Amino acid sequence: MRHLITELVLSTIEKREKGESRKVKIKVNNIELEIFEGAKVKDALRLFYARQNKQIPKQMPIVRDDYGHRVGEGGALLPDAKLWFE
């Protein structure tokens, strides 16, 4: 599994360098967002707050995936990712 994720991330970086980046759909607190491929968790939070017309908090909230595991701000997003935070 780790090898597959590494390949996806490297592929995304190569596409971005060539200008071939595309958008992927994710969900944050059950709200669907479209974000650029290769985005990080912190990018998704920024987009979420912007779409809610809310200010980004100074301390980012604890974020969990759909399985309840904590994910870091620098974590890569895969298509159809589901993130939750309070």
C-alpha positions as CSV (number, residue, x, y, z in Angstrom):
1,M,0.0,0.0,0.0
2,R,2.8,2.4,0.9
3,H,4.4,1.8,-2.5
4,L,1.1,2.6,-4.3
5,I,0.8,5.9,-2.4
6,T,4.4,6.8,-3.1
7,E,3.8,6.2,-6.8
8,L,0.6,8.3,-6.7
9,V,2.4,11.2,-5.1
10,L,5.3,11.1,-7.5
11,S,3.0,10.9,-10.4
12,T,1.1,13.9,-9.1
13,I,4.3,15.9,-8.7
14,E,5.4,15.0,-12.3
15,K,2.0,16.1,-13.7
16,R,2.1,19.4,-11.8
17,E,5.5,20.1,-13.1
18,K,4.2,19.5,-16.6
19,G,1.1,21.6,-16.0
20,E,-1.2,18.6,-16.2
21,S,-2.6,18.9,-12.7
22,R,-6.3,18.1,-12.4
23,K,-8.9,18.5,-9.7
24,V,-10.1,15.8,-7.3
25,K,-13.2,15.6,-5.2
26,I,-12.9,15.2,-1.4
27,K,-15.2,15.7,1.6
28,V,-14.5,17.8,4.6
29,N,-17.0,17.5,7.4
30,N,-19.4,15.9,4.9
31,I,-19.1,18.9,2.5
32,E,-17.9,18.1,-1.0
33,L,-15.0,20.1,-2.3
34,E,-13.0,20.1,-5.5
35,I,-9.3,20.6,-4.9
36,F,-6.2,20.3,-7.0
37,E,-4.6,16.9,-7.3
38,G,-1.6,16.6,-4.9
39,A,-3.2,18.9,-2.3
40,K,-2.3,18.5,1.4
41,V,-4.7,18.3,4.3
42,K,-3.9,21.9,5.2
43,D,-4.9,23.0,1.7
44,A,-8.2,21.2,2.1
45,L,-8.8,23.0,5.5
46,R,-8.0,26.4,3.9
47,L,-10.4,25.7,1.1
48,F,-13.1,24.6,3.6
49,Y,-12.8,27.7,5.7
50,A,-12.8,29.9,2.6
51,R,-16.0,28.3,1.3
52,Q,-17.6,28.8,4.7
53,N,-16.5,32.4,4.7
54,K,-14.7,31.8,8.0
55,Q,-11.3,32.9,9.2
56,I,-8.6,30.2,9.4
57,P,-7.9,29.5,13.0
58,K,-4.4,30.3,14.3
59,Q,-4.1,26.7,15.5
60,M,-5.4,24.2,13.0
61,P,-7.9,21.7,14.4
62,I,-7.2,18.0,14.9
63,V,-8.2,16.3,11.6
64,R,-9.3,12.7,11.3
65,D,-9.9,10.5,8.3
66,D,-13.0,8.4,7.7
67,Y,-11.6,5.6,9.9
68,G,-11.0,8.0,12.9
69,H,-7.2,8.1,12.5
70,R,-5.5,11.4,13.0
71,V,-3.9,12.9,9.9
72,G,-1.2,15.6,9.8
73,E,-1.5,18.9,8.0
74,G,1.1,17.9,5.5
75,G,-0.6,14.6,4.7
76,A,-1.3,14.0,1.0
77,L,-4.9,13.8,-0.1
78,L,-6.2,11.0,-2.4
79,P,-9.3,11.3,-4.5
80,D,-12.5,10.8,-2.5
81,A,-10.7,11.4,0.8
82,K,-13.0,12.1,3.7
83,L,-11.8,14.3,6.5
84,W,-13.4,15.3,9.8
85,F,-12.6,18.0,12.4
86,E,-14.4,19.9,15.1
